[in-house]
Amino acid sequence: MRVEITDEVIPATEIVAELKAGADGAVCVFDGIVRDNTRGRKTLYLDYEAYREMALGQMRALAQEAVEKFGVRDVALVHRLGRLYVGETSVLVVVASAHRGAAFDACRWLIDTLKRTVPIWKKEQFADGAVWVDGEPFPEEIAVSRGAIADTGEPE
């Protein structure tokens, strides 16, 4: 598993290549990038901050839970902090598995759970102001027990 929080550019192509193995029939990638607008407002850049130690611990727990719950072989979770401009990768989720269904399901669950639970915050800077953004609502239809996260003090 590769779990990181970085202040540097995320080397997505390298991480995907490192995760692939002969037993894999699928590698699913979510490459979260900064878009140029939100709800009709022109985005200039995003600033990401985190409670780094807690975020890393929770990200490691999520990666391990994905392996156990979805039966995938390996996971990479990498999130960038600092100022990011349009087109830059803010978060990379890579899941390697023997089968595509498990890879897709685990990848979707990982990004949705990360955004909902991990203490990483973003401030969107627009041409006409700025706003701190909360995580997106978690789609209940793909919820999986968060037992591995319970060690962080959150209820199961």
Secondary structure as UniProt FT lines:
FT   STRAND          2..6
FT   HELIX           12..19
FT   TURN            22..23
FT   STRAND          26..33
FT   STRAND          37..38
FT   TURN            39..40
FT   STRAND          41..50
FT   HELIX           52..70
FT   STRAND          74..80
FT   STRAND          82..85
FT   TURN            86..87
FT   STRAND          89..97
FT   HELIX           100..117
FT   STRAND          120..126
FT   TURN            127..128
FT   STRAND          129..133
FT   HELIX           140..142
FT   HELIX           147..152
//
